[in-house]
Every structure is written in structure tokens, then in C-alpha cells.
Amino acid sequence: MQEEKATRSDATELRGRSAALTIALVIAALLVIAVGLRLAGHDEAFSHRVVVAAQGCGRRCDGPLARRLARELSKVGLDAVAPRAERGFDGPEAVRDFAREHGARFAVMLVMAVEQRAALEAESERALEATAAARPATAPAVGTIEGAARVGANAALYVMDVKEETAPKPSYVLRSIEDGDSERAALGILARRFADALFPVTASTLLTSEPVASLIAAAGSMEEQAAALAIKRRAADIEARREAIEDYKLRCEANDGALSVSNQERCISEGCSEEYLVGVLPDGSAAVVHDSSDHAIFPLDRNSSAQRFLGSERLWLVPFEGERRLLTEAPNFYSRPDLSTDGRWLGYLERRRGRTRLFVQPLQGGPRQQLASAESPMGLHLPRLNADGRRILYFEREDGRQAQRLVLRGSGADAGDVTTLDQVLDADFVELSLSEGEAPRRLVAALLWPEEREGFRVEAVTVAPEAQAAPAMPSMPRLALLDAITLEPAVELPQPTHRLRSVGVVHRGTLVMPFDDTRCGVAVLRPNAPEGEVFEWLLTERCPRRVASGAEGLVVEAPAQGDSGKRRIYALELETGKMTALSGPAQDARQVTPAGEGKRFAFERVLPRNYGELQHSAVCFGQNP
């Protein structure tokens, strides 16, 4: 009896196991079928699957860069994955093939290509103090920093539909330059910057593609519906970005009309960038332009507006007619460069790795010379070359402080000569006669902090009826004329009675300087005049902000009528104070710089911009009538 019960129990257990096995087999078969159907139907079910890869910044960089892009794409509702391919991918077509083989609909690849490599100069006081045997053929060697490198690279972004069979073409290309402790470090910095800049382009390209639109229109499975909902939530961001790009292009394309306002003017850039005027060659044939026209990048958000992608900064020689020539390039030129009056030498500052470095370079090619450097929080500012480029002025100032030290240093064969002066507001090289019949001397004109800094009141010439008193004014800076080698006083000058804005410019044997307090105009300094007549204060109808001298006379930059935010260029008659407009009333014209010969002058035209967008400025040539 017991044996019979055991037999029945074994049979029941066997049937149970058989049933369980059958169920398991059925479930497995259903899963296989489901997976097969899923893979076979990836045109619809996998229309939001994206395979992401990167190439070019090194084995330790490519993988993290691809995973970062995949994470960002996943945030906008795309099913993005960066495969951990041990051998990597040989190119965009390989990534597209991989995506197709694994049931994805899109492939994204970021390819970086190094264009230039250069070792960075070493910091050596002995090297900085070394002198050259001749100028400009040889310059002091400053050595190199072991391992430190400057790397320039471009990044090509490929966004591919796996159904396409044609050779992939990049959707976007960027270029940038970076310094690092090693070439790998510089490439890593560039890779992160490229990823930040190109994510909005990648995401918007995919989100507005036809396969994704089909997914939203015919979402079936729970997975598809969830993806469609996430993508729909970005519709407003996509539209805002599209509108921002269209508006930006419209205003950029309209710049040609805004820049062509007079037959006397010619702009040597398109005005869809940001360019600064450095100087003009003596004959007016070309200008040196500081170009920071980085790419405009539009974020994927509801407040989209143009943002700058940090590419590189460049110094160009731009002719009045013809092709521009690149002079030098760096990640960051700090402060405004300067061109010697003879048009042969260029002085500029580079800021890198927490240190500012001063260089002098021949305009027509040849080795550059590093003259000085300063480590943060100390910085170097505003280099100014003398007429032949043999000496240079610059300022040393600690970050956040107004007081600064003036440094006068020789370059080339005179590189060892260094003189300093504290508490200087502004300075530049000038040539003036200090006594009757004396030939002009090379000097340094400097505005110095006053010894007595307590504020006082200046009597107002015109006071509004409701005003009770003249505004309080700070102590007036003192003007000094100094020896161009020792910085010792060359002549005693009386204290100015108005506040000088800058040391100005030499014009027909006099030093002409803008002033501005309760009155405004230009101060005319004649060092060889009788005592008491050294300063002449010429009042003008507008307050000059910059004074420049050319072959045709004085040119000034002053606020335009009715709009203090804009500036206009005027010819100034020194005898009468009359100002004649040389630029249009609607333009914002700045940094006017006349050529030493002829009627031509160059200036910057600043174009209107929306809040938060890139500043557009163009370098243009004008002409005295």
C-alpha cells in the first residue's frame, strides 16, 4: 500500500516538473520571439536608440567623452549608450555599422583631430634676462617647460541615421586651442569643451529627425510612449533654440548693410564676430586686428541665446584690400596688444596656467621674445611700444587693485634694462621739445596718483537750478614727463587744474590730452612755453574719450548726441575747438586710430546686441574728407 502511494507521488511530482519545464520553455520561447520581433522591428521600436562614440583625444579620454555625451542625450528622452569597445572605432562608418548590427537607429561620433603641437616656453629668470646679439635675427632662448604643450585641434560631429548608406558628413565642426601640463592634459580640456558646445547641436539634430517624429506620432509600447513623452517635453526648448538661431543669422546677415553706410568707409570684417583694433601701418595699407570671433553656440533651453564657444584668439594683419595673414594665436591674449609706430613690432600678453607673459614679435615674421612674466594674483597689463619697438612700457597690478606699477623694459639687445615707477594711472611714449629751440626728446608721459588723495570740490561752470552744490571730485592726478630710460623727471610741470583722462597723443609738437570733470575738452601741453602758459584748456561741445593724431590733424572719439551709450568719431580743430563728425549718428564707433600718412584712419564699429548675446564688432577704415 505504501509502495503504491509512493509510486503515485512520484508520478505526480514528475508531471509537476514536466509542466513547470513546459511553462519555462514556453516563456523562453515567448521571450526569444519578443526579442526577435523587437530586433526585427527596430525601425519603430528602436527609433530612439542611439550609439555614441568618440575618437581622437586618447584611450583614457575617448570612452569617458562618449559616455558623457550618452548621458546628456539620455536626459532628453533618447535611449543613448556608449559601447565599451576595447579596440575603439575606426571612424564614423564603423560606428554606424555597429549601431545597425545591434538594432539602433542612430549613431553619433565625435572625432577630434590635432592640427598643431607646440612646447610652451619655460619660466627662467636667467632666460628672461638674457640678451640677443642682434635684432631681429636672433632672440633670447627661453627654453621649454618639460612636457607642457599647446595643442590646437578641431572636432567634427557626425549624427547619422543607420538607414543611410552614403559616406557620413560632419553635422558640425569646431576648432579650439588649449595649453596644458602635457599634450594629453590639453587634449582632455579641449574634449570637455567640445562636448559642452556640441551637445545642444547633437540633441536638437536627433530630436527633430524624421525617425523620432515617427516615434512620437505612433508610439505603441510602454517604452515608446515614455520616450515620446520625454521628447515632447523638449519641444519648447527646441523651438526657442531654432528661433534664436534664425534671429542671430538675420542680424548677422544684415550687418553688411549696417556697415556700408558711406562711400568713405570700408569694413575689413563682416561684423558677425568680435574684433579689436590693435594698430594701423604707417601708410594706412593694413591694420593689425585682435580677433576673438569664437563660434556662436545655442543652448537647448527655453531662454536660448547665442553663447560663445571658447576657440582661440588670434592676431591678424588685415589689408585694406586682399587676404588677411595670421600673425600669432593663443588661448587667451590678455589686455590689448600694441603696434609700434613704425609698424614693425608687436607687443602682446598671453595669460595661461595662472601666469601672464609679455612677448614682443616682429610683424613680418621671425622669433618672438619673452620679456617678462607674472604669476596670479599679480598680472601684467597694457603693453605699449615706443616708435621703433626697442623699448616697451607695461603695468604690474595685483588683481582687484587700482594702484599699479609702471615697468619700462628694453627689448632685443636692450632686454636687460628695467626701470619701474609706482602709483601710475596711465603712461605712454612721447617725443617733445622741453625748451625753445631744443630738438624733440624721447620721453615717457605719465599720470601719477596725487600725493594728497582726499576729495575736494571743483567750482562748476554751469549748475542746474535745482543743484545746491558742485559734485565732489577726487584729487587730480599729476602729469609727469620722464626720461625714457631712467624714468627720472625730465621737467617740472604745474599741477593740472582739470582731471586728465589719459596722457593723450603728441600733435604738432604739443601733447593733447582729453579732460573731463565739471568741464570737458582737451588739454594742450607745451613744455617749452613760458611759465604759467604750459597748459591750455580747450573746451569742446562733446567730451572726448580718446584723442589720436594723423597726417590730416586730430581725430577724437566722443559720445554721440542724445545717446551716451554710443560713441562717434570727430575731426577736431585745435585752434577753435570745432568738432566735425566723421562717422554716422546711428553708429557706435570706437578706438579710432589714424594712419601716419594720408587721410585714412581705422576704428571699431560696435553693433547692437540682445541682452546676453555675443558682442559683435567690426574693424573698419574711414577717411578724412
MIFIDREN-859348 format. One record per atom (N, C-alpha, C): residue in one letter; x, y, z. Coordinates in steps of 0.1 Angstrom, whole numbers, plus 5000, padded with zeros to 4 digits. Example, Ala and Ser with C-alpha at 12.3 -4.5 7.8 and 13.67 -1.06 7.14 Angstrom:
BEGIN
A513249435078A512349555078A513249675078S512849785071S513749895071S512950005079
This chain:
BEGIN
M500849885000M500050005000M500950125000Q501950125008Q502850235009Q503650254996E504050134990E504750144977E503850204966E502550174967E501650234957E501450384958K501350434971K501350574974K502550644969A503750584971A504950644967A505050654952T504550544945T504550554930T503650664925R502450674931R501550784927R502250924930S502950934941S503551064945S504651094935D505450994931D506551024922D505951064908A504850994904A504251034891A503751174892T503151214903T502651354904T503751454903E504851424911E505951514911E506651524897L506651414890L507151414876L506351494867R504951484868R504051564860R504251714863G504451744876G504651884880G505951944874R506951864875R508251904869R508151924854S507451834848S507251844833S506451964830A505451994838A504552114835A505452244837A506252244848A507052364851A508052384839L508652264835L509552274824L508952324811T507752284809T506952324797T506652474798I506252514810I505952664811I507252744809A508352694815A509652764813A510052774799L509852664792L510152664777L509252754769V508052764773V507052854766V507452994769I507853024781I508253164785I509453204777A510453114777A511753134770A511453164755A510553074750A510253084735A509653224733L508653264742L508053394740L509053504741L510053494750L511053594752L511853604739V512253484734V513053484722V512253554710I510953514709I510153574699I510053724701A509853764713A509753904716A510953984713V512153924717V513453984713V513653994698G513253874692G513453874677G512553974671L511353994675L510454094670L510954234672R511554254684R512054384688R513254424679L514154324677L515254354668L514854364654A513854284650A513454294636A512654414633G512054464644G511254594642G511854714647H513254714647H513854834653H513654964646D513054954633D512755084627D511755164635E510955094643E509955164651E510355164666A510455034671A510655024685A511955084690F512955084681F514255134685F514555264678S513555344675S513855464667S514455574676H514555554689H515255654698H516555594704R516955474699R518255414704R519355484697V520355524704V521555604699V522855534704V523755504695V525055454698V526055574697V526755604708V527655724708V529155674710A530055734702A531455704703A532255834701A533455834706A534455944704A535755884700Q536555974694Q537855934689Q538756054688G540056034692G541056134689G541656204701C541156184713C541756254725C542456154733G542656034729G543455934736G542555824743R543155704745R542355594750R541755624764R542355704772R541855734785R540755844784C540655904773C539756024771C538555984763D538755904752D537655874743D536455814749G536655714758G535555644764G534755734774P535355804783P534655904792P533856004784L534556054773L533856164765L532556104758A532655984753A531455924747A530355904757R530755854769R529755824779R529155954784R529856064785R529256184789R528256234779L528556224766L527556264756L526356174756A526556044759A525455954760A524555994772R525156024783R524356064795R523556194792E524156284785E523356414782E522256384772L522456294763L521356264753L520256184760S520556104770S519556024778S518656124785K519156234790K518356334797K517256394789V517456394776V516356454768V515456344762G515456224767G514556124763G515056024752L516256034748L516855944739L517555824746D517355704741D517955584747D519455574741A520355644748A521755654743A522655564751V523555504744V524555414750V525955434744A526955434752A528355434746A528955304748P529155214738P529655084739P531155084744R531454994753R532854984758R533654894748A533854954736A534654874726A536154884729E536754764731E538154764735E539054824725R538754794712R539654844702R539154984697G538055034701G537555164697G536955154683F536655264676F536055264663F537055334654D537155284642D538055344632D537555474626G536255504627G535655614621G534155614621P533555724616P532055734617P531355614611E531855564599E531155444593E531155324602A532255304609A532355184618A531255204630V531055324635V530055344645V528655314639R528455364627R527155344621R526855194618D527855124614D527754974612D527454904625F528154944636F527854884649F526454914653A525955034652A524655074656A523554984648R523854974635R522954894626R522854754631E524054694633E524154554637E523454524651H523354624659H522854604673H521454664674G520754694663G519354734664G519154874668A520154964667A519955104670A519555174657R518955294659R518555374647R519555484644F520255534654F521155654652F522555614657A523555684651A524955674655A525455814656V526155844667V526855974669V528255954672M529156024665M530556014667M531256154667L532056174678L532856304679L534256264676V534856324665V536156294660V537056414663M538056404671M539056514673M540256484665A540756594659A542056584651A542956694655V544156664659V545156764664V545756824651E545756964651E546257034640E547657094643Q547957124655Q549257184659Q549657144673R550957124674R551557094687R552757184689A552857244701A554057334704A554357324719A555657314722A556157314735A556057464741L555657474753L555557604760L556857654765E557057784765E558357844770E558457824785A559757794789A560057774803A560057914810E559857914823E559958034831E561358024838S562258114833S563658114838S564058254838E564358304850E564858444851E566058464843R566958374843R568258384836R567958394821A566958314816A566558324802A565858454799L565058504808L564358634806L565358754805E566458744813E567358854814E568458844803A568458724796A569458714785A569258814774T570258844767T570158944756T570558884743A570058934732A570358884719A571558964713A572258894705A573458964698A573059054688A571959034681A571459124671A569959124670R569359214664R567859234663R567559244648P566459174643P565659084650P566058934647A567258914641A567558784636A567658684647T568158724659T568258634670T567558694682A566958604690A566358654702A566758564714P566658604726P567058524737P566258394738A566858284739A566158154740A565658144754V564358104756V563858094770V563657954774G564057854765G563857714768G562457674768T562157554772T560857494772T560557434785I559257424789I558757354801I558657214797E559257124805E559256984802E557856924802G557356874790G556056814789G554956914786A555057044790A553957134788A553857164773A552557174769A552357184754A551157274751R551157334740R549957404734R549457314723V548257284723V547557194713V546457264706G546457264693G545257314686G544557194679A543257184680A542557074674A541257114669N540657034660N539257054656N538456934660A537156954661A536256844664A535156844654A534956724648A533956704638A532856614644L531656664644L530556594650L529756524638Y529556394639Y528756314630Y527456264637V526356304631V525056254636V524456174624M524356044626M524055954614M522755874617D521955854606D520855764606D521355634600V521155524607V521655394602V521155354589K519955404584K519455374571K520255434560E521055534563E521755594552E522955514548E523255504535E524355434531E525555514525T525255644523T526255734518T527355764528A528455814524A529555844533A529155954543P529355934555P528956034565P529656164564K528956274566K529456404565K529256474579P530256554584P530056614597P528856714598S528156704608S527056794610S527556934616Y528656934622Y529257054628Y530757034630V531457144629V532957144631V533357264639L534157234650L534657344658L536157334659R536757444662R538257444664R538557524676S539557474683S540057544696S541457514698I542057594708I543457574711I543557584727E544457504732E544557504747E545957474751D546357524763D547657494770D547457394781G548457304783G548357214794G549657164799D549657104811D550957054816D551556944807S550656884799S551156784789S550156794777E550556724766E549656724755E548356654758R548456544766R547256474769R546356564778A546856634787A546056724795A545356834787A546156894777A545556994769A544456934760L544656814755L543556744747L542356714756G542556674768G541456644777G540556774780I541256884782I540557014783I539757044771L540357024759L539657054747L538456964745A538656834748A537556734747A536356774755R536556814767R535356854776R534756984770R535557074765R534957194760R534157164747F534657074738F533957034726F532656964730A532656884740A531456814744A530356914749D530757004757D529757104762D529157184751A530057224741A529557304730A528657224720L528957104718L528357024707L527056954712F526856944725F525756864730F524456924724P524157064725P522957114720P522757084705V523857084698V523757054683V523256914681T523956824689T523656674687T522256654691A521756704703A520456674708A519356724699S519556854694S518456914686S518456844672T519556804667T519556724654T518756594655L519056524666L518356394668L516856424671L516556514680L515156534684L514256584673T514856644663T514056704651T514156614639S514756494640S514856404629S513556334626E513456284614E512256214609E511856084617P512856004620P512555884628P511955914642V512556014649V511956054662V510556114660A510356184650A509056234647A508056124645S508456024638S507555904636S507255834649L508355824658L508155764671L507055834679I507155964679I506156044687I504756024681A504656014668A503356004661A502755874663A503555764665A502955624665A503555544676A503755604688A504255534700A503355424704G503855304704G502955184708G503255134722S504455074724S504855014736S504955124747M505055064760M505255154771M506555234770E507555164765E508855224763E508855334753E508155314742E508055414732E507255534737Q506155504744Q505355614749Q506155704759A506955634768A507755714778A508755794770A509355744760A510355814752A509755934745A508555914739A507856014732A507456134742L507056094754L506656194764L507856284768A508956214770A510256284774A510656384763I510556334750I510956414739I510056534737K508656514739K507756624737K507956734747R508456694759R508756804769R509856894765R510656854755R511756944750R511357024738A510057014734A509557084722A509757234723A509457294734A509657434736A511057484736D511957394741D513357424741D513857424727I513457324719I513857314705I513457434697E512157474699E511657594692E512357724696A512657734709A513357854713A514757864707R515457744706R516757744700R516757774685R515757724678R515557744664R515357894662E514457964670E514258104668E515458184671A516258144681A517458224684A518458214673I518558104667I519558084656I519058174644E517758164641E517258244629E517458394632D517158444644D517358584647D518858624646Y519658534651Y521158564651Y521658574636K521158484628K521658484614K521058604607L519858644610L519258764603L520058884606R520358904619R521159024623R522559024618C523158904617C524458894612C524558924597E523558874590E523458894575E523159044572A522459104582A522059244580A523259344583N524359284588N525459374592N526059434580D526059364568D526659424556D526059554553G524759564555G524059694552G524459794563A524559754575A524859844586A526259894585L527159814579L528559854578L528859944566S527959934556S528160004543S527360134543V527760224552V526960354553V527560474546S528760454541S529360574535S530360524524N530560604513N531560564503N532960584509Q533060664519Q534360694525Q534860584535E533960484537E534260384547E534360244541R535260164547R535360024542R535659934554C534759834557C534959744568C535659624564I536759584571I537559474567I537159344574S536059344581S535459224587S533959224585E533259114587E531859104584E530959164596G531559184607G530759234618G529859124625C530159004621C529458894628C530358824637S531258894643S532258844652S532658954662E533758934669E534259034679E535659054676E535959174670E537359214667E537759344673Y539059354676Y539559474683Y540659524674L540759654673L541859724666L543059734674V544259694669V545459704676V546259824671G546359834658G547159944653G547059954637V547560054631V547560074617V548960094612L549260034601L550560064595L550760204591P551960264591P552160404588P551460454575D551460374565D550960414552D549460384551G548860334561G547360304561G546960184552S547960104548S547559994539S546959874546A547159864559A546659754566A546559784581A545759704588A545559714602A545959584609V546459594621V546559474630V545359454638V544759334637V543459314644V543559204653H542959224665H542859114675H541559054674D541558924670D540258854667D539958754678S538758774684S538258674693S536858634689S536758604676S535558564669S535258414671D534958374683D534658234686D533358194680H533058064680H531858014674H530658054683A529458084677A528258104684A527557974687I527357944699I526657814703I525357854710F524357774707F522957804712F522557694721P522357714734P521957614743P520557564740L520257434745L518957374743L518057414755D517557534755D516657564766D515657674762R514757714770R513657804766R514157944766N515357974771N515858114771N517158114762S517058034751S518258024743S518658154737S519958184738S520558294731S522058264728A522658334719A523958294715A524958304726Q525758204728Q526858194737Q528158164730R529258214736R530558194729R531158064732F531657994722F532457874724F533957924724L534657894734L536057944735L536957864726G537257934715G538057874705G539557914707S539958014701S541258074703S541258224700E542258294703E542358434700E543558454690R543458534681R544458554670R544758694668L545958724663L546358854658L546658844644W545958924636W545958924621W546559054616L547159044604L547459164596L546459164585V545559264586V544459274576V544659394567P544859364554P545059474545P543759544541F543859664536F542659744532F541959664520E542759594512E542259504502E543159384501G542559264501G543259144500G543059054512E543858944512E543658844522E544458874535R543858844547R544458864559R545558764562R546558794570R547558704573R547658684589L547758554593L547758524607L549158554613L549258634624L550558664630L550858574641T549858554650T550158464661T548758424667E548758314675E547558254680E547758204694A546758224703A546958174717A545558144723P545458074734P544158054740P543558184746N544458274750N544058404756N545058504755F544758614748F545658734748F545058824758Y545858864768Y545358934780Y545659084778S544659164780S544759314778S544959344763R545059464759R545059504745R546559504740P546859434729P548159444723P548559584718D549759594713D550159724708D551059704696L551059804687L551859804675L552759924675S554059904673S554960024673S554660124662T554960244664T554660354654T555160324640D556360264639D556960234626D556360114620G555460044627G554659934621G555559804620R556659794627R557559674626R557459574638W556959624649W556959534661W555659534668L555359414673L554059384680L554359344694G553659404704G553859364718G552459314723Y552559204730Y551259144735Y551459054747L550359034754L550458954767L549658824765E550158714769E549458584770E549158544784R547958504787R547558454800R547358304799R548158224807R548058084807R548558024820R547857924824R548257844836R548557934848G547758034850G547958124861G549058224860R549558244848R550758334847R550558424834T550858544835T550858644824T552258654818R552358644805R553658654799R553658764788L554758844788L554858954778L555858914767F555358934754F556158904743F556259024733V557359024726V557559124715V557859034703Q557259074692Q557358984680Q557459074667P558359044658P558459124646P557259104637L556659204631L555459194624L555659114611Q556759114605Q557059054592Q557558914594G557558854605G557958714607G559258714614G559558604622G560758594630G560358544644P561358504652P561158454665P560558564674R559758524683R559258624693R560158614705Q560058724713Q560958734725Q560058744738Q560258664747Q559558674760Q560358764769L559758874774L560458974781L560158974796A558958934800A558558934814A557458834817S557258804829S556058724833S555758754848A554458724851A553958754865A552958644868E552958594880E552058484884E550958544892S549758494891S548558534898S548758534913P548358634921P547358734917P547958864910M549258864908M549858974901M549658954886G549359064879G549159054865G549859164857L550159144844L550659244836L549659304827H549659434823H548659504816H549159604806L548459624796L548559734786L550059754781P550559664774P551959694768P551859804758R552959894758R553060004748R554460014744L554660004731L555960004724L556360144721N557660174721N558060304716N558060304701A558460414694A558360424680A558960314672D560160274676D560960164668D560860034675G560060014686G559959884692G561059844701R562059934704R563259894712R562959894727R561959964731R561559974745R560059954746I559659904758I558259874760I557859914774L556659974775L556060004788L554959904791Y554759864804Y553659784807Y553359814822F552259764827F551859784841F551859654848E552259654861E552159544870E551059584880R550059494882R548959524891R548459394897E548259404910E547659294917E546159284914D545559174912D544159154909D543259224919G542359304914G541359374923G541859514928R543159544925R543659674930R543759774918Q543659904921Q543760004911Q545160054910A545860064921A547260114920A548060014912Q548960074904Q549759984896Q551160044894R552059954891R553459994889R553759994874L554460104870L554860114856L556260054855V556459964844V557659904841V558159944828L559359994827L559960034814L561159934812R561059864801R561959754798R562459764783G563759734781G564259724768G563859594762S563859584748S563659454741S564859434732G564959314726G566159284718G567459294725A568359374720A569659384726A569659464739D568559534741D568459614754D567559544764A567359414763A566459344771A566759344786G568059374790G568359374804G568059504811D567659604804D567359734810D565959734816V565859754829V564559754835V564459864845T563359954844T563160064854T561660054858T561360094870T560060084875T559660214882L558360244882L557760354889L556460324895D556160354908D554960314914D553860424913Q552660384915Q551460474916Q551260544903V551160474892V550960534879V549660494873L548860594869L547560564863L547560534848D548460614841D548560594826D549860644822A550360584811A551760624806A551860584791D552660664784D552960624770D554260704766F554860654755F556060724750F555560844742V556360954743V556161074736V557461134731E557461224721E558561304717E558261444718L558861524727L558561664729L559861744731S559761874727S560861964729S560562034743L561562024752L561362084765L561762224767S562462284757S562862424758S562962474744E562862604743E562862674730E564062644722G563862594709G564962564701G565562424702E565162354713E565762224715E565062124706A565762024701A565161914693A564261824702P563261764696P562361684705P563161564711R562761534724R563361434731R562461314733R562961194734R562161074737R561861074752L560661074755L560161084769L559060984772V558760974784V557560894789V556660994796A555461014791A554461094798A553661004807A553461044819A552760954829A551861034838L550660984840L549661034850L549960964863L550261044874L550660984887L549561004897W549360914906W548460934917W548961064925P547961144929P548361264936P548861224950E549761304956E550261274969E549161294979E548261394977E547161424986E545961364979R545361264985R544261194979R542861224984E542761314994E541461355000E540661424989G539361394988G538561464978G538261604981F538061684971F537661824972F536661864961R536161984962R535162024953R535662124943V535262104930V535762194919V534562284916E534862414914E533762504911E533162474898A531862464897A531162434885A530962554876V531062534863V530862644854V529362664852T528662564850T527162564848T526562474858V525662524867V524962444877V523462454874A522762334874A521362334872A520662414884P519462474881P518862554892P518562474905E518262344903E517962264915E519262214922A520362224916A521562174922A522062274933Q522362224945Q522862304956Q524362324956A525062234950A526562244950A527162164939A528362194936A529062114926A529361974931P529461874922P529761744927P531161734933A531261644942A532561614948A533461554938M534661594937M535661544928M536861484935P537461374930P538661324937P539861414934S540961384941S542161464938S542561444924M543161554918M543561544904M544861474903P544961384893P546261314891P547361424886R548561394887R549661484883R550261424870L550661514861L551261484849L552761494850A553561394846A554961404847A555561364833L556661434829L557361394817L558761334822L558961214819L560061134825L561061094814D562361074818D563361024809D562960884804A563160864791A562660734785A563560614788I564560634797I565460524801I565460504816T565560614823T565660614838T564360634845L563360694838L562060734844L562260844855E563360914854E563561034863E562861154856P562361244865P561661364859P562561444850A562061474838A562861554828A562561704829V561461734835V561061874836V559961884847E559962004854E558862024864E557662084857L556462024860L555262074854L554262124865P553462224863P552562264873P551362164874Q550662164885Q549562074888Q548462114878P547862014871P546762044862P545562094870T544762184864T543562234871T542262154868H542362064858H541261974855H541761824855R540861734856R541161594857R541461544843L542661504841L543061444828L542661294827R542161254816R541661114814R542761024810S543761074802S544860984797S545961084793V547161024790V548261104786V548161154771G547161104764G546861154750G547961124740V548161224731V548961204719V549761334716V550961314710V551661434705V551161474692H550861604690H550361664678H551061794675R551861804665R552561924661R553261984672G554061904679G554961954690G554261974703T552961944704T552361964717T551761824722L551461814735L550861694740L549361724742V548461654735V547061684736V546361574744M545661614754M545061514764M543661544766P542761444766P541361464770P541261494785F540361584789F540061604803F538561604805D538061584817D536661574819D536361584834D535761694839D535261704853D533961784852T533961904857T532861994855T532862054841R533962054835R534062094821R534661974813C534761994800C535361884793C535961944780G536961874775G537661914763G538961854762V539961924756V541361874755V542261974762A543261924769A544362004774A545561994764V546162114762V547262124752V548462164761L549462074761L550662094769L551762134760R552362254763R553562304756R554662314766P555562214768P556562214778P557562334777N557762384764N558662484762N558062624763A556762634766A556162764767A556562844780P556362974781P556763044793P555962994805E556563014817E555962974829E554563034830G553562944834G552162984835G551362964823E552062934811E551362904799E551562764794V552062684803V552362544799V551062464794F549962484802F548662414799F547762514793E547062474782E545962544776E544762444776W543662494782W542462414783W541362454773L541262364763L540362394752L538962324754L537962404756L536562344758L536062294745T535362184745T534662124733T533262104736E532462094725E530962074727E530661934731R531561834729R531461704734R532661664741C532561564751C533661534759C534461424752P535661444748P536461344741P536861234751R536761114746R537260994754R538560944749R538860974737R540160934731R540661034721V541961064721V542461164711V543561094703A543561114690A544561044682A545061154671S546261134667S546761234657S547161164644G546861224633G547161174620G547761284611A548061244599A548661344589A547661464587E546361434588E545361534585E544961614597G545461584609G545061654621G544561564632L543961624641L543461554653L542161484650V541961354655V540761284654V540361244669V539161264673V538761224686V537561134686E537361064697E536160974699E535461034711A534161054709A533361124719A531861064719P531161084730P529761034730P528861094719A528061014712A527161064702A526061144708Q525461244701Q524361324706Q523161244709G522661264721G521361204725G521461064729D522661004729D522860864733D524260844739S524360854752S525660854758S526260714757G525460614754G526060474752G526860454740K526560534729K527260524717K528360634716R529360604708R530360704705R530560724690R531060844687R531160894674R532560944671I533060944659I534360994656I534261134650Y535061224655Y535061364650Y536461414647A536561504637A537761574635A537761694644L538861724650L538961834660L539861944655E539362064654E540262184651E540762234664L542062224666L542662264678L542662414681E542562494670E542562634672E541262684677T540162624673T538762674676T537962584685G538362454686G537562354693G536462304686K536262334673K535262284665K535362134662M534262064663M534261914661M533361884649T533961814639T533161774627T533061624626A531861574625A531561434626A532161364614L532861254616L533361164605L532661034605S531861004614S531060874614S529660904616G528760814612G527260834613G526760844627P525560914629P525060934642P524460804648A524160704640A523560584645A524660474648Q525860504644Q526960414647Q527560424660D528060314665D528860324678D530360294673A531160404672A532460394666A533460424678R534460334679R535460354690R536860324685Q537860354694Q539260314692Q539760374679V539460494676V539960554663V541460564663T542060524652T543560524651T543960574637P544360694635P544760744621P546060684617A546260664604A547560634598A548460744599G549760724599G550760834600G550860904587E550460844576E550460914563E549060914556G548661014549G547461024542G546261054551K545061034546K543861074552K543160954559R543660834558R542860714562R543060694577F541960654584F542060604598F541260484599A541560404610A540860284613A540060304626F539060224628F538260224641F537460094642E536960084654E536059964657E534560014656R533759934649R532359964650R531659864658V530959904669V530259814678V528859804673L528359684671L526959664666L526059634678P524759664676P523759634687P523659484690R523359454702R523159314706R522059304715N521359184716N520359154726N521059114739Y520359134750Y520959104763Y521458964764G522658944768G523158804770G523758744758E523658814746E524258754734E525658804732L526358754722L527758784719L527758934714Q528859004718Q529059134712Q529659124698H529159194689H529659194675H530359334673S531559324668S532259444664S533059424652A533259524644A533959514631A535059614631V536159584624V537159684622V536959744609C536959874608C536659954596C537660064593F537760104581F538660214577F537660334573G538060454577G537360574573G538360664567Q537860784564Q538760884557Q538361024560N539361104563N539161244565N538761304551P537761394551P537461454538P538461554533
